[in-house]
Amino acid sequence: MLRHATRVLSRSAAVARARPFSTDLQSSSKIDESFVSAWKKTIPNIDPPKTPTAFMKPRPATPSSIPSKLTVNLVLPYGSELSAKEVDMVIVPATTGQMGVLPGHVATIAELKPGVLSVHEGNDVKKYFVSGGFVFVHANSYADIMAIEAVPIDQFDSATVQKSLADFNQKLNSASTDADKAEAQIGVDVLSSLNSALAA
């Protein structure tokens, strides 16, 4: 049985290589004709809306060899912190634990928890504190990080963070409603993570 293992594994690997990753697929500009005709019957005087794929730019195809750099976008609701920045590695605070992303990383989606996001470019390491969000790692060595808030770690004052953490702990202990408890717990979670990051 084991003597056939290499043949079976090499055959399944060849099949897996032939199937494209979802990030390899080009965005479709094809219009859904049945939707457009139904729209025009219902509302003839207004043009039909465009679908999200009409606004998407196609990603570059997955290269045949692993690139030397990872291209990172760090996007916030009010702006962009990093745009198409080529780096060696990023380490993100995923809810499942710290996740390092290098060039050639497998396509992944992960939720972010409050913690430190570090961007490594040679010997230079830039650290941001993120309060939450998502990271989308694409098979073509692109990583899109959507954060609710991202602030360089050196902009925080440790004494202010500790005082705020004590205030939120007091609010949590004295909270009477579920809404007050939830709000205080969020503050405790975020400030505890930030306090740990500053102490490291």
N, C-alpha and C positions, 0 to 999 in steps of 0.2 A: 504494500500500500504506500509506504513512504517513498519507494523508488519512483513513483509516478508524480510525486508532489511538485517537483521542479517544472515538469511539463505542464501541469494544471495551473500552477501559479503564473508561469510565463504567458500562458494563453489568456488568463483573466487580466493580466497587466496590459497586454496588447489591446484587449477590448476596452479597458478603461482609458487608455491613451487616445483611442479613436473617438471617444465621446467628448464633445466640447464642454468646457465649463460654462456656467451661466453668464459669467462676465465676458466670455469670448463672443457671445451673441451680439450682433449689431442691433442698435435700436431700430425699431420698425417705424417707417414713415407711412406704412400702408393704412389707408383709411377704411374703417369698417362701414361698407356701403349700406348694410341693412340698418345700422344705427342712423346714418345720415338720411336715408329715405324715410324712416319712421319719424325722425325729427322734422323733416320738411313737410310731412303730412300734418303733423301736429302744430308746428309753429313755422309757417312758411316765410314770414317776414324777418326772421332772425337767423343769422348764420349759426350752424351747430358748433358747440364748444370743441376745442381740441383736447385730445387725450394726453395724459402725462408723457407718453412716449414721443409725442410731437416736439416736446421741449428738451428731450434728452440728447446729449451728444454721445455718440458711440465711444466706448472705451477702447484704448489700443488693445490689440490682440495679445494673448499670453505669449511671451517670447519663448523660443525653443530652448534657450539656456537661461539660467537664473541670473538676473541683472545684479550689478554690484551695489545698487542703491535702491532704497524704498522711497516712493513718492508719497508724501503725506499732505493731507488737507485737514486743518483744524478749524472747524466752522462753529460759530456761536450764533444765537438768534439775531444779534445786532451787528455782526461783522465777521471777518475772517482773520484768525490769528496767524495761521500758516496757510499758504496757497502754493500747491505744487512744489513743496520743499523737498529736495532730495536729501535723505538722511541715511545713516547706517542702520538704525534700529529705533523703535519706540517701545516703551513699556507702559501699558495701560492698566488702570485699576478696575479690572472686570469684576462682576459680582461673584464669579467663580474663583477669583484670586488674581494675582498679578500675572499679566500675559505679555510676554515679549513678542514683538513682531519684527521679523527680519525680511529682507528681500526673498521672494519665492515662497512666502508663507501660504499655507492652504487657505482657500476662501472661507471666511468666518464672519459671523455677526455676533457681537457680545454686548451686553448691557454694562454700562459703567456705574460704579458706585463712587461715593465721595472718596477721593484719594489723590495721590500724586501721579501725574502723567509726565514721564521723562522722555525727552527727544535727544537721541545721541547722534552727534555728527562729528566723527573723529574723536578727539579728546574733549570736545566741547559738549557739555550736557546742560540742556535747558529744561528746568522743571516748572510745571504748572500744577496748581491745585484745581481739580475739576470737581464739581458738586454732583455730577451725574450726566447721563446721555447714552450714546451708543457708538460703537466702532464697527465699521464695515471694512473688512480686509478682503481685497479682490485678488484673484489668482494672478493678475498681471503685475504684481508688486506695487499696487496702489493701496493706500489705507485712507479712508475717510472717517474722521472723528467728529461726531456731532455732540458738542457739550452744551449743557445749559449755561454754565459759567466756567471760565478758565482764566486764572490770574497767576502771573509768575510768582513762585513761592517766596522770592525775596522781598515782595511788597507787603508781607504780613508782619505785624508786630506781635511777638509771642505773649507779652503781658496782656494785651487787649483780647487776644484769643482766649487765654485762660480765664479772664474776667467774664467774657461772654459765655463761656462754657459753664462757669459757676452759676451765672444768671439763669441759663436754660435748665440746668439741673434743679434749681430752686423752683422754677416755673413748673417743671415736670412733677415734682413732689407735691406742689400745692394745686395742681390742675384739678378742676371739679368735673368738667365735661369731657366727652370723648374727643371733641374737636381741639380743645385746649391741650389735652394729653398728646394727640397726634402731632400738633404743631411744635410742642416742646420737644417731643422725641426726635423729630426731624432736625431741630436745632442741635440737640445733644449729639446725634449721629454725625452730622457734618462737622461740628466743632471738635468732636473727639478725634475724627480722622485728621483734621487740620492740625490739631495740637500734636498728634503723633508724628505727622510729617515734619513739623517744625523742630521737634525734639530729636529727630534722626540726624 
